[in-house]
Amino acid sequence: MRHPSRLCGGLRATLFGAACLIVSTLANAQSGAAPATSQGYPNRPIRLLLGFAPGGGSDIVARLVARPLGERLGQNVIVENKPGAGGNIAAEQAAKATPDGYTLVLLPSGHASNAAMKKSLPFRPVDDYAWISTVTTYPLALVVAPDSPIQSFGDFIARARAAPNTLTYSSVGVGTAMHLVGEWILSEANITAVHVPFKGGTAPLGELLAGRVNVMIDTMTSTATLLKEQRVRALAVTAPKGGSPIAGVPTVADTLPNVVFESWLGIAAPAGTPPEIVAKLNDALRAVLAQPEIRQRLTDWGGSPQASTPAEFRGRVERDIASLQGVMRERKIEQE
């Protein structure tokens, strides 16, 4: 039997033309023909979902890149805050959105730690996304109060070894990257310390400055201003060996070569987004991240502007999930 679109060829100028077009469209769908969703993209505003409240580091980064990204694409890119569940609300909405390039999400590296920590999620952490590009990367920082007797990262290890389970370190929650990297450090150094989890906010800093917590582990985006204001003092950062962004401060890898972890923020779309749209978004984002003023602003926030290919971004996410799952097995941390 001939394809319905051919049968309709002679009828298009007749009263039945519209009906035949519908038949033809249905036939194309059944035969697997892809709709030309990328033609003229974008022709309306784009949503950039963010799983955190306004005012935080990720919100600042989202709004910093949204405006110039929209200018490159010729349409507004509108940041929509969807806070809750450690970023999972926005991640789920993005995963289940129509894959047409009009819904994007700024995902944090906490996406990987959530994937490692949770027994189940309402989305597939890797396969439900079309990975576009990282935006910025930044290490975690181990900091102490300015008057802390702990003078260096080596001193922290020596004190923990001499007095097991007496020193404490804080994170912003069980199963977060800060917690798991802390456990990774303890494992590699063969020492013990007590984990003190918080739910974010200013509580970890307050406890650190009050002397009730010895070391705080947090992202550079959170600690950069504190370091500049000399409210805390850095012992080490989790950047690759020799790559510390803080002059005079070593990396953890200088002492423990296996411990390298960089947090990241990156933009993704729902899986199934046409490759040509992904490529257009990647090209536009690369151009934005090449702008000197954008690079400087991201650097001022403790990050390192870093575009990637979609494949590189996906690979980073997969490696981070695997590394954190390995830490959990080693330290016998159970999934939630």
N, C-alpha and C positions, 0 to 999 in steps of 0.2 A: 504493500500500500504506500502511495506517495505521501510525503510529509504534508501535514495540513496547511502549512504556509504556502506550498505550491498550489494546492487545490484552491486556495483563496485568491490566487494571483489575479484571476479575471473578475473577481467580485469586488475588488477594493474600491472601484468607482461607483459601486451600486449602493443601494440602501443597506445591504448586509455587510458592508466593509468593516464597520466597527466590530461587529460580532466576530468576523474572521480574524481580526487582529487579536482579539482575546483568545481565540482558539490557538492561534499561532504562538502567542506568548506562553500559554500553558504547555504547548508541545515543546517549546524550547526549554522550559523548566524541567519537563520530564526527561528530555534527552541530555540534560546536564549542561546546557549552554549557560555560560556565566553572564549575569546582567552587567551592563556597562556602568557600574556604580562609580567608577573613578573618573568618568568624563566630566570635565568642568569642575572638578574638586579643587578647593572647597567653594561652595556657592552660598553658604550660610555660616553663622557663628559655630565655633567648636567649643565643646565643654571639656575642661580639664579638671577631673575629679581629684580631690585630695582628702585623705583619711584622717586629717587632724584639724584642730580648731585654728582660727585666724591668729596671727601674731607669732607663731612658733617658727623655728628655723626652716622647716619644709614649706610652710606657707610663704615665707619671704622668698625662698627660691622659686616657688611656683609662680608668684606674681612678678618676680624679676624677669623670668624668661617668657611669660605669657604675652606680654605686650609686644616685644620685638618679634616673637614667633608669629603673632597675628599679623604684624606688618609685613613679614616675609610672605605669608600665605594669602594676604589680601582679605582676610576675614578676622573678626575679633576672636580671641581665645579667652574664654571666660572661666576663671577659677571658681569651682564650686566646692566648698568645704563640706565633707560628709564624715565628721568625727565619730569615733566609737570603735570598740572591739580591736584596738591596736592597729587601726588602719584597714581592717578586714571588711568594713561596710562599704567603703569606696572600692576596694579591690573586687568585691563580689558584684557590685553594680556595674563596674567596667567589664568584668568577665562575661556578664549576661546581656550587655548592651548590643545593639545592632552593629555589626562589623562594617561600618561604612565610613570610618574616619572622623565622625563627628562627636565621638565620645572617647576621650583619652583619660589616662590616669597617671598621676605622679606617684610612683611606688618608692618606698624607702627600703633599705636593706633589712628592716624589720620584717619585710615580706618573706625573706628567706628564713629568719629565725622563727617566725610563726609557722612556716611550713615544716620546720624541723621539730617544733615543740608540740604542735597540735596533732591529736590522733586523727581528726577529720576536719575538713574545711568545706564550706559550701561552694568551692571552686577548686580547680586543679592549679596549683601554684605556678606551674611552668606552661603546661600545654593549653591553658585557657587564654593565653595572651599572644599577641603579635608584638614582639619586643622591638622598640624603635631605637632608642639610644639612652645611654647614661647621660646625665647632665653634669653631675659633680661627684667626686669621691672625697672622702675625708677619713682619717684614722680615728680610732678611739684614743683618749688620753687618760693616763693614770695620774691623778693630781692629789696633793695633800694640802693641808692648811699651811699658810706661810711660816708659822712657828712650829711646825711638826718636827719632832726629832728625827724622822726618817729623811735622810739626806739625799738618797739616790735610789734608783731601781735595784741596784745591787745590795744596797743597805736594807731595802724592804725584804728581799729574798733571805738575806742573812738573819734578820730579826725573826722572820717567820719560821726559819729552820731551827733557830735556837729556842723558840718558844711556840711550839705548835698550837694552832687553834686559839691564839690570843689576839692576833691582829684581825681587823675587820675590813671588808671592802663593800662598797655600796653599788647598787645598780638601780635601774628604773623598773625592775620587775623580774620575777622568775621567768626564765626562758627567753629573755631579751638577749640581744647580741652582747650587751655589756656583761650580763651574768655569765653567759656561756664562754665568752672570751676570758673572763676572770678565772673560770674553772680550767680553761685551757692553759693559762699561765701557771696556775698551781700545779697542774699535772706535769707540764714540761719541766718545771723547776723542782718537782718532787717535794713540795711543801704543802702546808695546810693553813687555811685562814677561814674566817667565818663570813659567809655571805649575808648581807643585810639588804633585802629588797625594799624598794619604795614604789609608789605609784606615780612617779614623776613629780613635777612641780619643783618648789624650792627646798623641800624637806631634805634631800640628800646634802645639799650645800650647807644648810643650817646645822645638820648633825656633824658634818665634817669640821666646820669652823668652831663648833662647840667642843670638839675633841671626843665625841662619842663614836665617831667612825674614823678609822685611820686613813683609808684611801677611797677616793671616789673614782669610778670608771664611767666616763660619759663621752659623747661625741665631741669632736673639735668644734662643731657648730655651736654647741652649748657652752664649751669652756673657753673659746677664743677670747671673748670679751672679758671673762673673769681673769684670764692670764694677763691680758693687756692692762687691766686695772690692778694687777698684783694682789687679787683677792685669794688666789690659789697659786700653788707652785707645781709645775709638772715634773714627774719622775721619768716618764717615758711615753711614747706613742706607739701605736700598733701598725705603723706604716712599714713598707718594705725596708730592709736593712739599708742604712745610709740615706733614707729618704725622709727624714723627719722634717716637718714644716716649721718647727720651732728651733731657732738657733740655740745651740748649746744643749739641746735636750736629745738624748739618744732614742733609738727605737728599741722596743722589746726584743726584736729580732737580733740586735747587736749582742744580746745575752742568750736569748732563746731563739735560734734561727728558724724554727718551725712555726713560730707564732707571728703570723702576718694576717691582719684583718683590716680591710677598709670598708667603712660604711659607704653607702651610695644613695643617690636619688636618681631615678630615671623615668622616662616616659614610655608607656606601653599602650596598646590598643587591644580590643577584643580579638581573639583568635579568629581567623577567617577574613580579616581586613585585607583587601586586595594588595598584592605586593607593590604595585605602582604607587598606591597611596602611602604605604609604609616608606617606600623610597623617597617620596616627595617630602614627607615629614622629617625623615632622617636628614635629607639635604638641608632643609630649612633650619633644623635645630643645630646642625653643624655650623651654619653661617652665623646663627645667633651666638653660639659659644665662642666664635672666633672674634667677636667684637671686643675691643680692649676694655671698654667700660664694664661690660658684663663679666669678663674674666676677672677684673679687679674687684668687683663687688663680691663675687663668689670666693675669691681669695681672702678678702677681708673677713668673710664669715667662716674662715678656717678650712675651706674646701679647696679642691683642685679641679678646675673646669676640665671635663673629660668627655668628649663625644666618643661614640663607639659605633660599630656596625650592629645591626640587629642580631647577627649570630654571636658576636662578642658579648653583647648584653645578656643574651640567653645563657651563654656558657658561664658567665660570672654568677648568675643566679643559681644555676645547677651546681657549680662548685661550692658556693657558700652553703647551700642546703646540705650537701654531702659532708662538708667539713664540720658543720655544727652538729649534725647527727652523729658524727664520729666522736665529738667531745661528749655528747650525751651518753653514748655507750660506754666510753672510758670512765666517766665520772658517775655512771649509774643514775643519771637523771631521767626520771620517767616522763613520758609524754602526758599531756593533759587531755 
